[in-house]
Amino acid sequence: MARRGRLVGAVLAMVVAGAVLGLYWFQPWKLWQDVTVEEALPGTVRTSGTSRADPSAAAVPGPLTVAGGELVGHEHATSGTVRLIRLADGSHVVRLENLDTSNGPDLRVWLTDAPVREGRAGWYVFDDGEHVSLGRLKGNRGSQNYPVPSGVDLSRYTSLSIWCDRFDVSFGAAELAGV
């Protein structure tokens, strides 16, 4: 009888451990949690001695959209606009506008060289070639900015993916076409 009790206890311990690991790995509660992030587009940088009323002040160019596209859904329904923007200081930022996707574990924003394919055909293509991670997705809804690291050759990247690093699948992606 004692042996049977230990066996039941061991099986119960394995079931509990499996459930805990499964919950950690899949994080199903994120399906019901939305995180909205609304960031302003980085603007022009003005020096402290420059005022708008001063006509002799040199004009500082504003942000310029150099490429963009519409997000298409892959593993999860995803919509919104992606813009690659050159800032006045020459740096670049990727801007997601009106993003709407599912939340998930370990979501990243990737610049990639992969073609964007709609539906299931596009789920797994983005880790086949080159990619640059711009960091964790800040929120699954809203408008947000992701600085592009200096030294990245933007001519090598033609698309953007909302990538789930945990399960190696794209939630959604956009082709970056020149504007």
Wavefront OBJ file of the C-alpha trace (Angstrom):
o trace
v 0.000 0.000 0.000
v 2.858 2.412 0.853
v 4.460 1.643 -2.515
v 1.265 2.557 -4.337
v 1.073 5.854 -2.396
v 4.648 6.760 -3.428
v 3.864 5.912 -7.056
v 0.742 8.098 -7.019
v 2.752 10.892 -5.357
v 5.514 10.634 -7.974
v 3.023 10.691 -10.861
v 1.222 13.665 -9.303
v 4.549 15.510 -8.871
v 5.419 14.906 -12.553
v 1.993 16.140 -13.686
v 2.333 19.316 -11.593
v 5.902 19.907 -12.850
v 4.743 19.371 -16.453
v 1.862 21.782 -15.988
v 4.147 24.460 -14.530
v 6.664 24.063 -17.373
v 3.863 24.084 -19.956
v 2.365 27.259 -18.520
v 5.786 28.935 -18.488
v 6.567 27.874 -22.050
v 3.225 28.710 -23.704
v 2.105 31.605 -21.430
v -1.547 31.213 -22.486
v -2.712 34.131 -20.313
v -1.064 36.505 -22.811
v -3.833 35.696 -25.286
v -6.160 37.743 -23.063
v -3.692 40.493 -22.133
v -3.291 43.431 -24.499
v -0.456 45.902 -24.051
v -1.011 49.225 -25.824
v 1.999 51.488 -26.392
v 1.552 54.942 -27.941
v 4.865 56.667 -28.667
v 5.309 59.938 -30.524
v 7.437 59.943 -33.641
v 10.873 61.305 -32.773
v 11.018 64.891 -34.060
v 13.691 67.237 -35.164
v 16.428 68.228 -32.790
v 16.908 71.956 -32.280
v 19.871 73.527 -30.594
v 19.191 75.740 -27.590
v 20.120 78.947 -29.470
v 17.675 78.347 -32.325
v 14.128 79.613 -32.302
v 11.338 79.276 -34.838
v 10.949 83.020 -34.983
v 14.588 83.463 -36.073
v 14.597 83.486 -39.911
v 18.395 83.252 -40.010
v 18.343 79.896 -38.214
v 19.310 77.034 -40.492
v 16.374 74.799 -41.378
v 16.657 71.411 -39.743
v 15.105 68.689 -41.900
v 12.382 66.678 -40.257
v 11.916 62.932 -40.218
v 11.691 61.396 -43.701
v 9.967 58.108 -44.532
v 12.324 56.130 -46.777
v 10.382 52.840 -46.956
v 7.145 51.369 -45.709
v 4.469 48.760 -45.996
v 1.313 47.186 -44.568
v 1.471 44.306 -42.104
v -0.116 40.998 -43.117
v -1.071 38.262 -40.686
v 0.757 34.968 -40.337
v 0.416 32.836 -37.195
v -1.961 35.449 -35.735
v -4.128 38.141 -37.292
v -1.870 41.197 -37.566
v -2.477 44.625 -39.070
v -0.913 48.069 -39.103
v 1.663 50.083 -40.991
v 5.460 49.887 -40.893
v 7.627 52.878 -41.779
v 11.413 53.098 -41.975
v 12.219 56.700 -41.080
v 15.457 58.660 -41.391
v 15.691 61.197 -38.592
v 17.259 64.650 -38.876
v 20.493 63.402 -37.295
v 20.865 60.695 -39.989
v 19.875 57.790 -37.743
v 16.977 55.498 -38.608
v 13.977 54.248 -36.692
v 11.353 51.663 -37.570
v 7.888 52.874 -36.662
v 4.920 50.547 -36.216
v 1.670 52.486 -36.514
v -1.780 51.274 -35.520
v -0.343 47.846 -34.744
v -2.913 45.234 -33.799
v -1.719 41.666 -33.184
v -1.969 38.993 -30.537
v 0.248 39.117 -27.508
v 2.628 36.227 -27.074
v 5.783 35.028 -25.413
v 9.119 36.461 -26.543
v 7.916 38.631 -29.451
v 10.636 40.513 -31.341
v 10.790 43.098 -34.112
v 13.069 41.886 -36.912
v 14.359 43.522 -40.071
v 14.883 40.659 -42.540
v 15.899 39.882 -46.092
v 13.063 37.359 -46.554
v 10.144 37.893 -48.923
v 6.750 38.414 -47.332
v 4.304 35.647 -48.139
v 0.708 35.732 -47.001
v -0.894 33.103 -44.777
v 0.803 29.899 -43.648
v 3.434 30.179 -46.402
v 4.966 33.110 -44.511
v 5.089 31.627 -41.019
v 8.630 30.295 -40.984
v 10.641 32.090 -43.715
v 12.129 34.947 -41.706
v 14.817 33.024 -39.844
v 16.077 31.342 -43.038
v 18.190 34.318 -44.143
v 19.644 37.383 -42.500
v 17.855 39.385 -39.862
v 18.548 42.127 -37.337
v 16.597 42.177 -34.099
v 15.431 45.646 -33.093
v 14.386 44.354 -29.684
v 11.335 43.043 -27.890
v 7.925 44.123 -29.118
v 6.899 46.868 -26.687
v 3.179 46.230 -27.003
v 0.847 44.255 -29.213
v -1.218 47.361 -29.961
v -0.508 50.989 -30.721
v 2.235 53.005 -32.389
v 5.844 52.527 -31.347
v 9.423 53.249 -32.412
v 12.412 50.915 -32.719
v 15.847 52.488 -33.298
v 17.946 50.805 -35.973
v 21.485 50.137 -34.672
v 24.146 52.270 -36.358
v 26.155 50.380 -38.924
v 23.213 48.309 -40.179
v 23.195 48.268 -44.000
v 19.499 48.923 -44.597
v 19.786 48.051 -48.301
v 20.155 44.383 -47.248
v 16.757 44.193 -45.507
v 13.487 44.175 -47.430
v 10.909 43.253 -44.812
v 9.942 43.418 -41.168
v 8.549 40.585 -39.061
v 6.865 40.465 -35.667
v 8.726 37.295 -34.711
v 7.962 34.874 -31.874
v 11.434 33.758 -30.843
v 10.032 31.134 -28.469
v 8.270 29.187 -31.239
v 10.225 30.385 -34.307
v 7.170 31.714 -36.134
v 6.091 35.036 -37.598
v 2.970 36.636 -36.142
v 2.884 39.090 -39.060
v 5.163 40.869 -41.528
v 5.411 43.755 -43.985
v 7.356 44.228 -47.197
v 9.415 47.440 -46.990
v 8.915 49.221 -50.304
v 10.685 52.494 -51.110
v 8.522 55.572 -50.849
l 1 2 3 4 5 6 7 8 9 10 11 12 13 14 15 16 17 18 19 20 21 22 23 24 25 26 27 28 29 30 31 32 33 34 35 36 37 38 39 40 41 42 43 44 45 46 47 48 49 50 51 52 53 54 55 56 57 58 59 60 61 62 63 64 65 66 67 68 69 70 71 72 73 74 75 76 77 78 79 80 81 82 83 84 85 86 87 88 89 90 91 92 93 94 95 96 97 98 99 100 101 102 103 104 105 106 107 108 109 110 111 112 113 114 115 116 117 118 119 120 121 122 123 124 125 126 127 128 129 130 131 132 133 134 135 136 137 138 139 140 141 142 143 144 145 146 147 148 149 150 151 152 153 154 155 156 157 158 159 160 161 162 163 164 165 166 167 168 169 170 171 172 173 174 175 176 177 178 179
